[in-house]
Amino acid sequence: MKLNPSQINVLEQLGAKLEERPEFNDDLQRLLKTELEERSRELSSVIPSNETLFISKYHLNQIMRCENQFKYEREQQFEWSVPTARGTISHKAIELSAFWNQPHVDPLTLVDEAINRSKDGTDGLAQWLRNLSEGDTAQLRGDVNNRVASFLETWPPLENQWRPMLEAPIRVELAEGKIILSGKVDLSLGRPLGNTAGKVIVDFKTGSFYPAHREDVRFYALLEAIRIGVPPRLVATYYLDRAEFAPELISENVLRASLARAIDGMQRIVEILYQESETTRCSWDRCQWCAEEHN
């Protein structure tokens, strides 16, 4: 299959010869998990016995960006909408594209299949989709179609030997399951060979670059390192609307920075949710969440 320049760029960004791939120490997994476990056991003592604290990249970004926003949104009941659903449906459609038997499937077919499959579920998204108005359905289809079409135009077909996994859940349970760090990887490719890193993790975004995007994929690298003992070789945010990568090679220093951020975020979340600690104003002077009426 003849590839266009953007698809060729993807291959160049993701590829690496075996001798270029880093090797990590046998005790990396134990060191990372031990430090997380020790801190989580201290924090878990204030969590009620019938509760489990789930922490995702979204929660960490919230608490690091604005504690008032984190607290406010935590107290609100989540509601599905076109903006909140389009990411989930887009990822499902991209997942279907990777394993679709027929070549050159059109994006809207994948979008409609993803919506129909999501409607068949038993969760809140399924119920929301079944009650969606005709206008909102059209908007959702259009928004998701744009993202899926961008992926198909700029990415080469995912070959079996790359071991592609899409929407793969990943989690680390701490303090006997009282605290769980979890995520869902948009796309992972490859695998480690012994202690030699070989996997690549990609997070799909649209819009402008934000520093938190880099922290998202670093968080996934940390969870992956704890899960199997070898981190990914490379993590990257891929901006579908610009066909651009923001890649980062993973080192032990990167993992330790992510570990420190996760521990800091975990502590601040526990203090606010379970110890009634006062939230602090964020550094942005125009933050609506830190305005007087939200305090």
C-alpha positions, 0 to 999 in steps of 0.5 A: 500500500502506498503511503502519504507523507503523513503516514510515512512520518508516523512510521518514522516517529514510531520506529527504532532499531533494537540497538537503539532501545533502552534497557531497564534494571530488574528492580525498577518495578519493585522500587516504583511499586514500593514507593507508591505502596508505602505512601498509599498505605499511609493515606488509605487509613482515612478512607472509609472501609466501604470506599475505593479511591479511583485516580485517573490522569483526569483527576491528577490533571484537575488537582494539579491545575485547580483544587477548587475545580477538582472539588466543585466537579467532584460534587457534581453529578456527571452528565453525558453530552456531545462534547463528553461523548465524542472522545469515547465514541471516536476511540471506539470507532478507531479501535474498530478500524484497526480490526475491520476485515474489509480494507478502505472502510469509510469513516462514517461506517465506523462511526455509526457502528461505534454508536450502535455498539455503544447504544447496546450497552447498559451504562449511562452512555448507552441510555444517553445515546438511546434518548439523543435527539436527531440534531444532537445525533447528527452533531455527534456523528459529524464531530466523531467522523472528523476525528476518525477520518483524520486518523485514517488519513494520517496513520498507516494501517495497523499491522498485526506484527505491531501487536496493536492494542486500542482502549486497553485498560491499565491499573495499579492497585495499592493499599490492598485495593483501597486506592487504584490508579487507572487509565485506558490507553488509546493505542499501544504498539509493540512489546518489550524483549526481556528488560529492553523496552519496545512498546510505544504508547500513543494518546490521541488529542485534538486542539492545542498542546498543553503541558498536561498532555505530556503528563498524561502519557507519562502517567501511562508509562508509570503504570505500565512500568509497574504492571509488567516491569518494563516501561514503554520505549516511547510515549507520544501525544498525537494531534489528529487535527494537525497530524503532529506528534509530541513524543518523549523517550522514557527514562528512569528520571521521567518515571520518577518525575511521574511517580512524584507527581502521582504521589503528590496528587494522590495526597492532595486528593485524599486531604480534600476528599477525606480530611476536609482540607481547605482548597488553595487558589490556583495561579491563574488570576482569571480562574472561574473556579477560584472566583469568590462565588466558588469559594 
